Amino acid sequence: MTAVWGGSQVLAAGAAPVTAVSEDSVDDGFAAGDEAALNDAYRRWGALVFTLAVRRLGDQEEAKDVTQQVFVGAWNSRKTFDPRRAPLRAWLLGIAHKKFVDALERRTRHLRVVDAVGALAGTAEQAKPLTDSLVDYVVLVREIEHLPEQQQRVLKMAFYDDLSQSQIAERTGMPLGTVKSHTRRGLMRLKSRLEVDGEAHR
């Protein structure tokens, strides 16, 4: 697998010439766990998945990551692939579609967090230094994990599950006022933590 998954070699491998092995043989080999079939599958369809990823996500670096996720995910779940039900190409494209949706949803959650934190900073101009330096979704998730448990809970339900405060109150059994209090306190703590990190990295 080294030739396929070697970091920046991802696209080069995707553009490699297709071997003379038949598509049916690749399908059967993949289902049987043959790593040579994984390499063949990537040579055949890696560039296609990458092209579709670029179209859906609009970012080449993110498309590279998602393309690799598609093939790694497919390989890890190869026991669920049945070449008698669908060809490998169609199965891979189905996985790719799910990965594209996941990537877009992560982006939406990330922007929701940034918007919420930015709103507490006042005007959009006041929030700009914060969002410019700390838009990395991983950083935001990490900081949420440092909040008190109840604040984590309501913010995760708001950001990840896209629930309103009324829906969170109904689902958790908390009074609406308590949900609002946890939300505001959590956002204020998150804003403070992000601003401290931002100062540390200047």
N, C-alpha and C positions, 0 to 999 in steps of 0.2 A: 504493500500500500504506500510505501514511501514516495514513489514517483508521482502518485496522485495527490497526496495530502501534504506536500512539502511547502506550506505557506504560500509564498508568492508564485509557486509553480501551478497554482490552481487553474488559472486561465490557460496557461501554456499546455497543461495536460488536456484541458477541455478542447483545445484546438488541434490536438494530435491526430494524425491520420487514423481512420478506422481500420481495424485489422480485418483479415479475411474471414474471421470467425462469424458464423451465421448468428442472426439475432436470436433464433430459437436456442442455440447453444449458450449464448450469453444469459438468456432468461433461466435456463435450466441450471447453469453453473452458479448463478447468483442465488437461486433458491437453495442450492446444495451447500452454499457457504464457501465457494471457490473464490479466493481473492483475485485471481486472474480475471474472473468475470466482473468483479467490481471495477477493476481497471478498464476493462473493455467497455463497461457501461458508462463510465465517466468520459472516456474518449468519444463515445458516440453521442452522448446527450448532455455532457457538462456545459458545453457552449450554449446549447439551447436553453437550459435552465438559467444560466447566467444572463442571457439576453432577456428572457422573460422577467427575471428579477430586476434588472435595470429599468425595464419599462414600468413595472409595478411600483418600485421603490424610488426611482429617480436618483439613486446614489450608487456609484460603481463600487466603492469600498464596502458598503453595506450589502450590495448584491453579491460580492465575493464571499462574504461571511455566510450569507443565507444559502448560497449555492453549496458551500461545503457542508452546512447543516443538513441540507436535503440528502446528500449522499451518505453522510455519517448516520443520519437518522434512519435512512433506508437500510443501510447495512446492519445496524443494531436491531432493526425489527424485521430482518429478512425472513424469519420463520413464519411471518404472517403473509408473505408473498406466495401466491399460487399461480404459476404461469398458465395453468389451465383456465383460470378465471379471467385473466387480463394480461396483456404483454407488459414486460418490465417498463417500457417507455411510458405507457399510460399510468402505471402505478407510481412511477417517479414523479410524473407531472401532477398527480393527485397530492402527493406529499409536498411538492413544491408549492402548490396553491395554498395549503394549510400554513406552510412556513411564511409565505408572503403575508397572509392575513395576520399571523402572530406578530410579525415584524411591524406591521402597520398599527396593530393594537398597542404594542409596546411604545411606539412613537406617540400615539394619542395619549396614553397614560402619562408619559414623560412630559408632554406639553401641558397636560392638565395640572401636574404638580408645579411646573414652572409658572404657569399662569396664576395658580393659587398663591404661591409664595410671592410672586411679583405684585399681586394685588395688595398684599399687606405692606409692601414697601412704599406704597403711595402711587405716584404717577408711573407711567411706563418708562419715562426717562430715568426716574430714580431707581427703578428695578433693573435697568439695562446692565450696569456693571455686574450685578449678581447673576443674571441669566446668561450673560456673555461668558462668564468664567466657570459656571457650574451647571451647564446644561446636560452634562453627562448623566444619563439615566441611572447608571450603576451607583454613582455618588449619591443621588437622591434616595434611591432604595436603601442604601447603607445607612443614611442619616435617619430615615424613617424608623429603621430597626432600633435606633438608640432612644426613641421616644418611650414614655411610660406606656404600659400595656393597653390601657383603655384608649389613649390617644392614637396609638398604632392601629388599633382595631377599627376605629371609626374612619381614619384617613385611608386605610387600605380598602375598606368597603366603598368609600367615596371614589377613590382614584382607580382601583382595580376593577371593582364591580359596577362602577358608574351609578351608584345609588344616591338618591337624594337624602337629605337629613331626615325627612319623614319616613322614608323607606328603611333607613338604618334604625330609627327608633322602633319601628314596627318589628323588624327582624330580630333586634337584640333585646327588646323589652325595656330599653332605657327610656326615660322621659325625654321628650323632644328637647327640652331646655338643657338636659345633661349632654345630649348628643351635640348640640350647638356649642356648649361650653368646651367639651373635649376637642371638637373640631378646631375651634379658634385657638385654644391653648396649644394644640398640637402644631398648627400652622405657625404660630408665633415662635414656638421652640425650634421648629424646623428652619424658619427664616433666620433665627439667631445663630443656629449651628452652621448654616450655609454661609452666612456672612463672616463668621469666625474663620471657617475654612478658606473663604475667598481672600481674607486679609493675610492668612498664613502663606498663601501661594503667590502673593504679589511680589 
